[in-house]
Amino acid sequence: MLNKIKTAINIYGYKGCFVNVFIYINTLLFYKNARLIRLPIEIRGKKFIDFGRKLTTGKNCRIEVTVREIDYSKKKKIIEFGDNIVMNNSVHIGAKYSIKIGNNVLIASNVFISDHNHGNYSDPEIHSSPLTPPNKRPLFGKAVNIEDDVWIGEFTAILPGVNIGKGSIIGSMSVVTKSIPAYCIAVGTPARVIKKYNFETQKWEKVI
């Protein structure tokens, strides 16, 4: 135990250790199933969020459910976290319909995940007018699903209607506009698959 304390002091310093103890106590009091919820954090619509088990967050994260047009009498969860999720600093998750994040997902810093937009720009029949101020346009979107064991790189955006398959990796600074199959590496804007894991050779192989 003494060695662990010395190691923590060497890593965080005395002030950092004091802060971490405070954060740990805060987590126990307000997020009983989480591992560590670092402060500051902004959470909106907590009633509609399932935090799963052993969630770890970095600082300055923002997790929000858009509560307009939601039936408060229902107990439906709009954002659902699986178990053992780790997300780093300044992750922003915004949901109106449904965002599900599976088990053992790793999310780097400055990642944006959303299931909705201000306005509709792709539906065959409904298009939002540019003459309407953006914040006055109706919200449109589709559910987002991130399966188990996914790793999302820094400064990535995951947009409405996307499914990311199990075990896939999204490279840093990618914009994911379409679904990514399981066991793939995708990069770019918009993100495209560049490698797929071959279970026979046990190697990540280029996709031609």
C-alpha positions as CSV (number, residue, x, y, z in Angstrom):
1,M,0.0,0.0,0.0
2,L,2.8,2.4,0.9
3,N,4.5,1.8,-2.4
4,K,1.2,2.5,-4.3
5,I,0.9,5.8,-2.4
6,K,4.5,6.8,-3.3
7,T,3.9,5.9,-6.9
8,A,0.7,8.0,-7.1
9,I,2.6,11.0,-5.5
10,N,5.4,10.6,-8.1
11,I,2.9,10.6,-10.9
12,Y,0.3,13.2,-9.8
13,G,2.1,15.1,-7.0
14,Y,0.5,15.9,-3.7
15,K,-2.1,18.3,-5.1
16,G,-3.1,15.9,-7.9
17,C,-3.5,13.0,-5.4
18,F,-5.8,15.2,-3.2
19,V,-7.9,16.1,-6.3
20,N,-8.1,12.4,-7.3
21,V,-9.3,11.4,-3.9
22,F,-12.0,14.1,-4.0
23,I,-13.0,12.9,-7.5
24,Y,-13.1,9.3,-6.4
25,I,-15.4,10.2,-3.5
26,N,-17.7,12.2,-5.8
27,T,-17.9,9.2,-8.1
28,L,-18.9,6.9,-5.3
29,L,-21.6,9.3,-4.2
30,F,-23.2,10.3,-7.5
31,Y,-22.1,7.5,-10.0
32,K,-22.1,4.4,-7.9
33,N,-21.4,2.0,-10.8
34,A,-18.7,4.0,-12.4
35,R,-14.9,3.6,-11.9
36,L,-13.9,7.3,-12.0
37,I,-15.8,10.3,-13.3
38,R,-13.3,13.2,-13.5
39,L,-14.4,16.7,-12.9
40,P,-15.5,19.0,-14.3
41,I,-18.1,17.2,-16.3
42,E,-21.4,18.4,-17.8
43,I,-24.4,16.0,-17.9
44,R,-27.8,16.9,-19.2
45,G,-30.9,14.6,-19.1
46,K,-29.3,12.2,-16.6
47,K,-32.6,10.4,-16.2
48,F,-32.2,9.1,-19.8
49,I,-28.6,7.9,-19.5
50,D,-27.5,4.4,-18.5
51,F,-23.8,4.8,-17.4
52,G,-23.2,1.0,-17.4
53,R,-20.5,-0.3,-15.1
54,K,-16.9,0.9,-14.5
55,L,-17.1,3.9,-16.7
56,T,-14.0,6.1,-16.7
57,T,-14.1,9.7,-18.0
58,G,-11.5,12.4,-18.5
59,K,-12.0,16.1,-17.7
60,N,-14.4,18.5,-19.4
61,C,-16.6,15.8,-20.9
62,R,-20.1,16.7,-22.0
63,I,-22.8,14.0,-22.1
64,E,-26.3,15.3,-23.0
65,V,-29.7,14.1,-24.0
66,T,-31.8,16.6,-25.9
67,V,-35.0,16.5,-23.8
68,R,-37.3,18.4,-26.1
69,E,-40.3,16.2,-27.2
70,I,-39.3,13.4,-24.8
71,D,-42.1,11.7,-22.8
72,Y,-40.8,12.0,-19.2
73,S,-43.2,9.3,-18.0
74,K,-41.3,6.7,-20.0
75,K,-38.1,5.2,-18.6
76,K,-36.4,4.7,-22.0
77,K,-32.6,5.3,-22.0
78,I,-31.4,7.5,-24.8
79,I,-27.7,7.1,-24.2
80,E,-26.6,3.6,-23.1
81,F,-23.0,2.9,-22.0
82,G,-21.7,-0.7,-21.8
83,D,-19.1,-1.9,-19.3
84,N,-15.5,-0.9,-18.9
85,I,-15.7,2.1,-21.2
86,V,-12.8,4.6,-21.0
87,M,-13.1,8.1,-22.6
88,N,-10.5,10.8,-22.3
89,N,-10.8,14.6,-22.0
90,S,-13.3,16.8,-23.7
91,V,-15.5,14.0,-25.2
92,H,-18.9,15.4,-26.3
93,I,-21.8,12.9,-26.7
94,G,-25.2,14.4,-27.8
95,A,-28.3,12.3,-28.3
96,K,-32.0,12.8,-29.2
97,Y,-32.9,9.3,-30.5
98,S,-30.4,6.6,-29.4
99,I,-26.7,6.3,-28.9
100,K,-25.4,2.9,-27.7
101,I,-21.7,2.3,-26.8
102,G,-20.7,-1.3,-26.2
103,N,-18.3,-2.9,-23.7
104,N,-14.6,-2.2,-23.5
105,V,-14.7,0.8,-25.9
106,L,-11.8,3.3,-25.8
107,I,-12.5,6.9,-26.8
108,A,-9.6,9.3,-27.1
109,S,-9.8,13.1,-26.3
110,N,-11.9,15.6,-28.3
111,V,-14.2,13.1,-29.8
112,F,-17.8,14.1,-30.9
113,I,-20.6,11.6,-31.2
114,S,-24.1,12.7,-32.2
115,D,-27.3,11.1,-33.5
116,H,-28.9,14.3,-34.7
117,N,-28.5,17.5,-36.7
118,H,-30.2,20.9,-36.7
119,G,-32.2,20.4,-39.9
120,N,-32.5,17.8,-42.6
121,Y,-30.4,18.0,-45.7
122,S,-30.5,14.5,-47.3
123,D,-34.1,13.3,-47.1
124,P,-35.7,12.9,-50.6
125,E,-38.8,15.0,-49.5
126,I,-37.8,17.1,-46.5
127,H,-35.0,19.7,-46.8
128,S,-34.4,22.5,-44.3
129,S,-34.3,26.0,-45.6
130,P,-31.1,28.0,-45.3
131,L,-33.3,31.0,-44.6
132,T,-34.3,29.5,-41.2
133,P,-31.7,30.2,-38.5
134,P,-29.8,26.9,-37.7
135,N,-30.9,26.8,-34.1
136,K,-34.6,27.1,-35.1
137,R,-34.5,24.2,-37.5
138,P,-36.2,20.9,-36.3
139,L,-33.9,18.2,-35.1
140,F,-33.5,15.2,-37.4
141,G,-31.3,12.1,-37.0
142,K,-30.8,8.4,-36.7
143,A,-29.5,6.1,-34.0
144,V,-25.8,5.5,-33.5
145,N,-24.4,2.2,-32.4
146,I,-20.8,1.5,-31.4
147,E,-20.1,-2.2,-30.7
148,D,-17.7,-3.9,-28.3
149,D,-14.0,-3.4,-28.3
150,V,-14.0,-0.3,-30.6
151,W,-11.1,2.2,-30.4
152,I,-11.9,5.8,-31.5
153,G,-9.0,8.1,-32.2
154,E,-8.5,11.7,-31.2
155,F,-10.5,14.6,-32.9
156,T,-12.9,12.1,-34.5
157,A,-16.6,12.8,-35.3
158,I,-19.2,10.1,-35.5
159,L,-22.4,11.3,-37.1
160,P,-26.0,10.2,-37.2
161,G,-27.0,6.7,-38.4
162,V,-23.6,5.2,-38.1
163,N,-22.9,1.7,-36.8
164,I,-19.2,0.8,-35.9
165,G,-18.6,-2.9,-35.9
166,K,-17.0,-4.9,-33.1
167,G,-13.2,-4.5,-32.7
168,S,-12.8,-1.8,-35.3
169,I,-10.5,1.2,-35.0
170,I,-11.3,4.7,-36.2
171,G,-8.2,6.8,-36.9
172,S,-7.5,10.2,-35.5
173,M,-9.3,13.2,-37.1
174,S,-11.7,11.0,-39.0
175,V,-15.3,12.0,-39.8
176,V,-17.5,8.8,-39.8
177,T,-20.6,9.4,-42.0
178,K,-21.3,5.8,-42.9
179,S,-21.2,2.5,-41.0
180,I,-17.9,0.6,-40.6
181,P,-17.9,-3.2,-40.6
182,A,-16.4,-5.2,-37.7
183,Y,-12.6,-5.7,-37.3
184,C,-11.7,-2.9,-39.7
185,I,-9.5,0.2,-39.5
186,A,-11.1,3.3,-41.0
187,V,-9.6,6.7,-41.5
188,G,-10.2,10.0,-43.3
189,T,-12.9,12.5,-44.1
190,P,-15.3,10.9,-44.8
191,A,-13.9,7.8,-43.1
192,R,-13.2,4.8,-45.3
193,V,-11.9,1.3,-44.5
194,I,-8.2,0.8,-45.2
195,K,-7.5,-2.4,-43.4
196,K,-9.3,-5.5,-42.2
197,Y,-8.2,-8.1,-39.7
198,N,-7.5,-11.5,-41.1
199,F,-8.1,-14.1,-38.4
200,E,-6.3,-16.8,-40.4
201,T,-3.0,-14.9,-40.8
202,Q,-3.7,-12.9,-37.6
203,K,-2.7,-9.7,-39.3
204,W,-4.3,-6.4,-40.3
205,E,-4.4,-6.5,-44.1
206,K,-4.8,-3.7,-46.6
207,V,-8.2,-3.4,-48.3
208,I,-7.8,-2.8,-52.0
